[in-house]
């Protein structure tokens, strides 16, 4: 294969995935490690990518989201994908689990599929709590400040009320997922609650449709390695190098 053709394939892969790994490129292009290193060096010098240890990253400017869209605007986005993710997440709940369910549109959909009334549920979502009690689930709602945009209870008081719990499983939403920046959300008060609840959960799951990947919001609430990701149709395989991905079948 000519170097020009390899360069084209490397840049196309980088466009799709934002990061390329040396070992992956050796297999992808069926060539030697030394050849790939030379290719990456040439492309770096040409200003077409940034060579880093073990691979290369895209030169695209990072965009950071600093605002939360209201719940009504987010509920219908990627609905089919969210329903599949939600159904799978609900299937993980077992008898006698103490479950934390984070506020969010996909975690709310998850409740539609919960059939286990022998588990106990704690949530900071107003709508989530109402739906759970209608299903005859034992439900506790956290105290604190009510945030209108996400209909979530947030802030220092909410964090304090979490400190008595030790959850067997926690299910979380996120506005963005990025390998370097982790799981993110725009609001610092909401991030505080997510962080506390996640670290009080023995098993941690973040529910993400594919639109959330490679997106960054202003506040990181957890490292990418700290939770399993439940998703569907993930096109960017680089995340599988960083954490466990539970991919829902179509």
Secondary structure by P-SEA (a helix, b strand, c coil): ccaaaaaaaaaaaaaacccccaaaaaaaacccaaaaaaaaaaaaaacccccccccccccccbbbbccccccccccccaaaaaaaaaaaaaaacccccbbbbcccaaaaaaaaacccccbbbbbccaaaaaaaaaaccbbbbbbccccccccccccaaaaaaaccccccbbbbcccccccccccccccaaaaaaaaaaaaaccbbbbbbccccccccccccccccccbbbbbccccccccccccccccccc
